[in-house]
Amino acid sequence: MHIYTTERFVLPLPPGHRFPMSKYSALRERIDLALRSGEIDPCTIELLEPPAATDAQILLAHNADYLYKVSAGEMTRDDIKRLGFPWSPELIERSRRSSGATIEAARSALVHGFGANLAGGTHHAYADRAEGFCIFNDSVIAARVLQKEQLVQRVLIVDGDVHQGNGTAAITRQDPSIFTFSIHSERNYPFVKETSDLDCGLPDETGDDAYLAALDEGLAACARRFPQPDLVLFLAGADPFEGDKMGRLALTKAGLRARDRLVYRFCEQYDLPVAISMAGGYSPRVEDIVEIHFATVLEGICWNLQRRDRR
């Protein structure tokens, strides 16, 4: 199983910036510790450097004018405000690498059953604009790259970030080969939402039991409405956590682990490969974010090994 990570995921930001950029290096360090301690068997995974997504790959989801504008640093002040990051060459390299990581994690899933990008989940990026810390929509790019290469035909995107995947919904609106399921906080950003193939907007302070029931119902609806996909892309956001400062939901860490298991069991039930990305997480304590992301990765590795044994 392949897990994709790079130092380039960590973008230099101004002091006091609200995005917890350090979570990416801390998550890599946590996985390294698990490999050294035997918590993860080193024989089961490879940690790999992702390639940068090419222009041709990015253009499967984004407009040429937009790609030129962001690559050349010609974003306006309003563009930068909507994005939430200052422009820099490192930002574009990070965004290309993150998209490349999701592409390669999806390839790994097709071969091994499971793959992971230790960043990604940039679901607010539209075809023609950046938004909400997202430049390129890695999930749509990955889905369309694999479709173009005739490795898959139908892709299910399960978006578990606390914020609706508005960019993903908009880009794929007229694309029946990609089904988008977003389970999110209804009263949270984006305040004007797009229409996914399936949206589950939850009220403030939704806890474990209600969330898991809604997710279970949503996954069952995906199976009915979009049967037999070739691949699942799971955005495993840490921001539904009760301690998240941008979340508005109230899941415990145990509830988030149960969320992950529910998605993985769904994939096993229908014999589906799954690639995961980390998406959001904004708890005041970076340690909480890392613990949640690590649990998602560890659960996926263990589940996939057990799935192989059960076959």
N, C-alpha and C positions, 0 to 999 in steps of 0.2 A: 504494500500500500504506500502511496506517495503523498507526502505532506509538503506543501510549498511555502517557503518563507525566505525573506531576504532582509538585510539591513536597510535596504532602500525603502522598506515600508515605513520607516521612521522619518517623518518629515520635520525639518527644523521649523519651529513656530515661534512667534513673539512671546516673551514672558507673560504668563497669566492667561494664555489662550485657553478656552474652555474645552478643547478637544483633548482627550487623554492619550496622546500619541505614544506615550511610553508603554502602553499596554502591549504593543506588538513585540518589542524586545523582551518584555517581561514574560510574555507567553512563550516565546522561543526558549528563554532560560528555564521556564517551568518544564517544558517538554524535555530539554536536555537533562535536567535533574531526574526526571522520570526514567529516562533511558539509562543513566548512570546507576540509579538505584535498583533497577529491575522492575519498577512499577510498570513500565512498558518494555516488552521484549525487543531488544534492538534488531532482532531478526525479522520482525513483523513490519517495520516501516522504514522508509527512506526519507530523510529531510533533504529537499532539493531546492536549488535556486531557480525561480521561475524566469522564463524569458519575458522580454517586453512584448506586449501585443503590437503587431504591425499595423501600419495604416490600413492595409487591405482588410484586416480583421476588424478593426475599430469601425470602419465604414459600413460594416454589415448592420450596425445599430445606430450610427451617428451620421449627420450630414457632413459633407466635405467642407463647407464653409465654416462650420463649427469646429471641426478638427483642426483646420488651419488656424483659426482664431486663437484657440487655446494653446496650440503648439508654439505659435509665434509670439505669445505673450501680449496679444491685442485685446484682452478682455477689458471691458469698461469698468468703471467704479461700481456701477450697479451689478454687473456680472460678479465681481469680487464679493460684494456684499451678499448676494444671493447664495454664492458658494460657501462663504464662511472661512476660506483659507486665502492668504495672500498668494499671488501668483509667483512661481519660481520655476526654473528648469527642473529642480528636484521634485516639484509637485507633479509635473507631467511624467517624469520618469517613474515616480511612485505609482501613478495612475495606470500607466502602461504595464508595469510589472504586476500590479494587482489584477488587472484583466488577464494578463498572461497566466497568472497563477490559477485563476478559476478555469480557464481553458484547459490547462494541464491537469488540474484536479478532476475535471470531468472526464478527460481521457483515462486517468487512473481508475476512476469509478467503472468505466466500461470494461477495463481489463481485470481489475481486482475486486470490484463491487463497491469500493469506497475510496474517496480521495478528499483531500482537505486543502483549502487555502487559509492560511492564518491571518488573512486580512479580507478584503473584498466585501461583497454585499452592498455595493454602491448603487442602491436602487432608486435614488432621487434624481439621477442623471437622465435628462431627456435627450431625444435625438439631436436637439439644436441648442441646448443650454445646460449649464451646470447648476446644481442646487444642493443645499443641505450636506456639504462636505463631499459631494460626489461629482466627479468630472466625467468619467466613462462608466457606462452601465455594464459591469463585468458579467452579470448573469445573462443578459440578452446577447452580448458579444459571444460568450462561450456557447450558448445554445445554437446560435446561427453559424458559428465556425464549424461545429460538429455536424450540423445539418448540411452545410456546404460540402463538407468532406464525405458526406453520405454515411456517416457513422451512426447517426440517429435521424429519426423523422419527427418524433413527437416528444416534447420536453415539458415536464411539469415543474413549475417554480413554486415552492412552498416558502413563503416569506414570513418568518417568525420575529422579525424586528418589530419593536413597539410602534414604529411609525409606518404608515401605509407606503407601499412601494409604488409611489405615483409615477415616477419616470418609467419603471418597468411596464406598468399598466398602459401608459400612453404609447410607448413604442410598439407594444405588441397588440394594440387594440384591434387591428385588422388582420392579425396573424393567427389563424386557427390552429397552427401547428405548435404554438406555445400557450400553455394554460397557466394563468397566474392566480394563485391563492394567497391572499394577504390577511393575516390575523393581527390586529393592531388596536391601539387605543383610539377610540373614535374622536375624542375631544382634543387630540394632540396634533402637532404638526404632521403633515401639511393640513392646514385648516380648510383649504379648498381641495377636495380629494378627486382623484381620477376614478374611473370605474374599472376594477380588475374583473377577470372572469368570475372570481368569487371573492367577495369581501366579507370579513367578519370584524366589525367594529365593536369594541368592548367598552363598557362604561368605566369611569374612574374607579380605582381601587379594586378592580376585579382580582380575585385571589386564585389560588391553585385549582380548587375543585371546579369552579365555573369556567376558568380558562381551559382546563383539560377537557371538560365536556364539550366546549365549543370547538376546540381543535379536533377532537375525535369526530364530531359531526361534520366538520369541514372536510376532513380527509375522506370520510365516507362519501361526501358529495363529489369530491374530486374523482373518486373511483367510478362513480356513476356517470358523471358528465364528461370525463376525459379518460376513458378506459385505455389500458395498455400503453402508457407512455414508455419511451425507451430509456429515459433518464429523469432523475429527480435532482433539482438544484435546491438545496435547503439553506436559507439565510437564517443562521442560528443566533440572532441578536441576544445580547446579554441585558438589553435595556427594559424588558418587562419586569426585571427584578424590583422588589419593593424598595430597595435603597437607591434606585437610579434617580438622578436629579432631573432627567428629561423624559421620564417614563410615564407616570400617572397610573400604571398598573401596580399590582402588589403580589407578584409571585415570589415565593421563597426560592432559595437555591435548590431545595429538594423538588419543588414544583417545576423548575426549569430542567432539572435532570429528567423528571417524568415527561416533560414536553419532548425532549430529545428522544427518549425511549419510544414514545408514541409514534414519532415520525419514522424512526428506524424500524419499528415493528410493522408499520404500514408498508415500508419498502420491502421488507421480507415477505409479507403476506402476498404481495403481487410480484415478487422476484424482480425488484427494480434496483439498479445501481444508483448510488447517491453520492453527490459531491457537495461538501459543505463549505460555507464561507462564514466569517465571524460577524459581519454587519456591526450594529451599534452596541454601545455600552458606555454609560456616562456616570457611573457611581462615583461619589466623592473619593472612595478608596479604590485605587487602581487594583489593589489585591483582590477585591471582590470581583471585578471584571475579569481578571485573569483566571480566578478560580472557576468562574462560570464557563468561560471559553474552554479552559482545559478540560473540564468535565464533559463538555460536548465532544471534544476530540477523543478523549479516552473512551467514552461510551461508544463512539462510532467504531473505533479500532476493535474493542472487545466484542461488540455486537457482530461486526463483520466476520471476525474469526469464528465466533460461535455459529454464525449462519453457515459458513463453509462446512463446519463439522456436522451440522444437522442435515446437510444435503446427502 
